[in-house]
Amino acid sequence: YSWSTVSYAFLNRYPNPFATHVLTADTIEHRIDPSTGELHITRLLRKTNSVPRWARSIMRENDAYILEDVVVDPKGSTLVSKTRNITHTRLLKVEEKQTLTMDPFNDSRTQCKNETCIVSSIGYGLNSRIESFSLSRFSENIARSRKGMLYVLDLAQRRGLFRQRFRMEQRHLESQ
């Protein structure tokens, strides 16, 4: 899919049947930087996680809150999303950066790069075990996340949302 299509789907990826653990996605702030034309969005995601038995005494609740900062640069055809957990940080800190860019060789395709940092500082000789467990779980979640994106892309395409959006963009360009 094109970068504009994937970016649109990324910003509208919740709810979907592959992300039932995401309970809410609330926009805290959004603004356009007048000097760069970049769209800046900050969202708060509330998720529920099945907590391993060994972590229940530390976490006390299943809900986790994630802060997501997104910068969309329409001129450079890039979307950068940075997420980090703001709860359960005593047990584990997870930071993820996802970058969507237009494929320089084929503008009907989008490249996606994921970078993740998982760090536990709980101590007691458990850090590497917790980090390894979390990394394997994160890898499983990436596969579900991709399925969710494909679901949203397919749904939007079937509903004609991309054609509608394309017509609106064309009208906007013609009026300038």
TAPECOR-V109931 format. One record per residue. RES is the residue in one small letter. SS is DSSP state (H for helix, E for strand, C for the rest). PHI is phi in whole degrees, 0 to 359 (none if undefined). OMEGA is omega in degrees with one decimal (999 if undefined). Layout:
res->[RES & RES]
ss->[SS & SS]
phi->[PHI & PHI]
omega->[OMEGA & OMEGA]
This chain:
res->[y & s & w & s & t & v & s & y & a & f & l & n & r & y & p & n & p & f & a & t & h & v & l & t & a & d & t & i & e & h & r & i & d & p & s & t & g & e & l & h & i & t & r & l & l & r & k & t & n & s & v & p & r & w & a & r & s & i & m & r & e & n & d & a & y & i & l & e & d & v & v & v & d & p & k & g & s & t & l & v & s & k & t & r & n & i & t & h & t & r & l & l & k & v & e & e & k & q & t & l & t & m & d & p & f & n & d & s & r & t & q & c & k & n & e & t & c & i & v & s & s & i & g & y & g & l & n & s & r & i & e & s & f & s & l & s & r & f & s & e & n & i & a & r & s & r & k & g & m & l & y & v & l & d & l & a & q & r & r & g & l & f & r & q & r & f & r & m & e & q & r & h & l & e & s & q]
ss->[C & C & H & H & H & H & H & H & H & H & H & C & C & C & C & C & C & C & C & C & C & E & E & E & E & E & E & E & E & E & E & E & C & C & C & C & C & C & E & E & E & E & E & E & E & E & E & E & C & C & C & C & H & H & H & H & H & H & H & C & C & C & E & E & E & E & E & E & E & E & E & E & E & C & C & C & C & E & E & E & E & E & E & E & E & C & C & C & C & C & C & C & E & E & E & E & E & E & E & E & E & E & C & C & C & C & C & C & C & E & E & E & E & E & E & E & E & E & E & C & C & C & C & C & C & C & H & H & H & H & H & H & H & H & H & H & H & H & H & H & H & H & H & H & H & H & H & H & H & H & H & H & H & H & H & H & H & H & C & C & H & H & H & H & H & H & H & H & H & H & H & H & H & H & H & C]
phi->[none & 292 & 299 & 296 & 292 & 293 & 298 & 300 & 295 & 301 & 288 & 240 & 282 & 245 & 277 & 205 & 293 & 264 & 230 & 292 & 285 & 273 & 276 & 214 & 221 & 254 & 280 & 271 & 207 & 211 & 202 & 250 & 287 & 295 & 278 & 250 & 79 & 281 & 267 & 247 & 230 & 241 & 232 & 247 & 257 & 249 & 236 & 245 & 231 & 281 & 273 & 299 & 307 & 293 & 259 & 298 & 291 & 275 & 274 & 64 & 222 & 274 & 288 & 233 & 248 & 238 & 260 & 240 & 247 & 238 & 236 & 250 & 249 & 292 & 290 & 268 & 51 & 227 & 229 & 239 & 244 & 240 & 237 & 207 & 283 & 244 & 238 & 60 & 288 & 295 & 278 & 201 & 246 & 235 & 237 & 231 & 235 & 239 & 239 & 251 & 226 & 291 & 296 & 293 & 260 & 206 & 288 & 265 & 234 & 236 & 263 & 232 & 236 & 247 & 231 & 224 & 235 & 238 & 225 & 247 & 232 & 288 & 86 & 57 & 72 & 259 & 307 & 293 & 296 & 296 & 296 & 295 & 301 & 293 & 295 & 294 & 294 & 297 & 299 & 296 & 292 & 298 & 298 & 294 & 298 & 295 & 298 & 296 & 297 & 297 & 298 & 295 & 299 & 295 & 298 & 295 & 293 & 295 & 276 & 75 & 294 & 289 & 296 & 299 & 296 & 299 & 296 & 295 & 296 & 297 & 299 & 296 & 295 & 291 & 279 & 276]
omega->[178.9 & -179.1 & -178.1 & 178.5 & -179.2 & 178.4 & 177.0 & -179.8 & 179.9 & -178.8 & -179.1 & -172.4 & 177.2 & -1.9 & 169.4 & -173.0 & 178.7 & -179.9 & -178.8 & 177.0 & 177.0 & -175.6 & 179.6 & 173.5 & -175.3 & 176.9 & 179.0 & -178.2 & 169.0 & -178.7 & 174.2 & 177.3 & -175.2 & -177.8 & -177.4 & -175.6 & -179.7 & 174.6 & 178.3 & -178.8 & 172.9 & -179.8 & 174.1 & 178.7 & 173.6 & -177.8 & 171.0 & -178.8 & 171.1 & -174.4 & 176.2 & -177.1 & -176.2 & -177.7 & -174.1 & -179.2 & -179.3 & -171.3 & 176.6 & 177.8 & -177.6 & -178.1 & 176.5 & 178.5 & -177.0 & 175.5 & -178.8 & 174.4 & -177.5 & 173.5 & 178.7 & 178.5 & -177.3 & 179.4 & -179.9 & -178.4 & 175.3 & 171.6 & 177.7 & 178.4 & 175.6 & 178.8 & 175.0 & 177.6 & 176.9 & 171.7 & 179.3 & -177.7 & 175.6 & 179.4 & -170.6 & 172.4 & 180.0 & 175.3 & -179.3 & 174.3 & 178.4 & -178.6 & 176.0 & 179.0 & 175.8 & 176.7 & -176.9 & -178.6 & -176.9 & -174.3 & 174.2 & 179.0 & -180.0 & 175.3 & -179.5 & 177.6 & 177.9 & 173.5 & -176.5 & 175.2 & -179.2 & -176.9 & 173.6 & 177.6 & -177.5 & 178.4 & -179.8 & -179.1 & -175.5 & -172.9 & -175.3 & 177.1 & -179.9 & 179.4 & 178.9 & 178.1 & -177.5 & 178.3 & 179.2 & 177.8 & 179.2 & 178.8 & 176.5 & -178.3 & 178.0 & 179.6 & 178.0 & 179.4 & 178.5 & 176.7 & 177.9 & 177.5 & 178.2 & 177.2 & -178.8 & 177.2 & -179.9 & 180.0 & 179.9 & 179.4 & 179.6 & -179.9 & 178.1 & -177.2 & -179.1 & 177.3 & 178.8 & -178.8 & 179.7 & 179.6 & 179.0 & 178.5 & 179.4 & 178.5 & -179.9 & 179.2 & -179.5 & -178.0 & -178.1 & 999]
